[in-house]
Amino acid sequence: MTAKSIIRIDSAPPRHWVGDGFHVHSMFSYNQDAHLYSPFLMLDYGAPYLCEPRDVASGATPRGVGSHPHRGFETVTIAYSGEVAHRDSSGGGGIIGVGDVQWMTAGSGLVHDEFHSPAFSQAGGMMHMVQLWVNLPAKDKMTKPGYQAIKNNDIPKAAIPEATVDGASVRIIAGNHSGQSLAGSIITKGAASTFTPMNVWDVRIHAGQTVSLPQPEGWTTLLLVQSGKVTANNGKAAGAAQLVMLSRSGTEVSITAFEDTQLLLLAGEPINEPVVGYGPFVMNTRQEILQAVEDFNAGKFGQI
Ligand code: MN
């Protein structure tokens, strides 16, 4: 197996506010080098932060992001600590709790809001979350909106030899993990269904352990280190709030933890189509963006 090499390691830029409730590092966005990150469009990282109630509520009102539209892609919200409440124009809504994932397909368009949950905004506490934007191929951009509410307990753990000594765990949010046991090869299927092939894995590795997590040849491969310190394929070490980009060529991804580490592995087959975006709309042409703005202004995205 040829090892994927490290292309770059980026540290988190300063935090910025999304709405008045989510203080995140934008690790990448489609405004810059979109082709390098495809099929992923954006990664907002809410690094662990101990919130006082005043950080997450304004008086009795939870802080967050009020009603806003999306079209042409998917938003994936992963809550590691804290809770996010959401409502959308299809009538759906709920709470994304600790360990849960919401995989929302904006498709042809919806309107939603995202706030800290009432309970969390009253009590405060540790907030740690990720919002990932995943592109849709042109043929699916106008698909019917919907979402997959994935509970912590519904996310399967991969069969990896390292896990038998409690050295590591890999939660398969999306994609397929191919592992080995005494009984032979075991495929673990991820909880979320996706439009294009990708792996979204929540990886924990204990200090001193090495885990092999091969990714397909040609795929974009990224590691968001959330805590700890690791090296991928014996390259330069990366620590908390750093994003490692590996080469598309090669398949081996061998990760050694120097400290207890948590990281998010994102890998996907690039979508080789033009990316033209304007804020919450990401399409293939400028004409489609103008159409999205027009449709939203005409109320065609519905309301909450
Ligand atoms: Mn949103």
Boltz pocket constraint, residues with backbone or C-beta under 6 A from the ligand:
constraints:
  - pocket:
      binder: B
      contacts: [[A, 68], [A, 69], [A, 70], [A, 75], [A, 112], [A, 114]]
      max_distance: 6.0
